[in-house]
Amino acid sequence: MKSLFEYTRMFANYEIQFQADPPDVPLHEDQIIGLYRIVQELLNNAYKHSNADQVCLSLLSQGDEIHFTYADDGVGMDRELLEGSFQHMGIAGIEKRVLSLEGKVEFHTSPQQGFRVGIQFQRIWFRGEKNGSLINR
């Protein structure tokens, strides 16, 4: 994701802050790809629609759960009035990606209050090959 942020900063009209705690949150390959595509869509939406000055993203590990958050200080939107346009803004695609990760997603927005997304999904555990103990990936 760091390379995505560096690339986006070359063209974006907003500042990007990213926090991962711990810095190397272990994810399964499918989760990495899914989360990367979600972040890509959110940054694209911020560039095209939000007029944000600041975009903040975080990735946290809490026990068996992974929590990802996105927040911008942009123009936001009236979700009820624009529900039909969500299909065109990639929101439906984000929802589908989160569901494919067997996760949950929440969108929070209102006019002049920015746009926020909260995503959580389960960490994927694997059987260790040597001793049969569970290891995290």
Protein Blocks (a to p, Z undefined) as FASTA:
>chain_A
ZZmmmmmmmmmccdcddddddfblcddfklmmmmmmmmmmmmmmmmmmnopabdcddddd
ehjbccdddddfbebjafklmmmmmmmnommmmmmmmmmnopacdddddehkapaddddd
dddddddfklopacdZZ
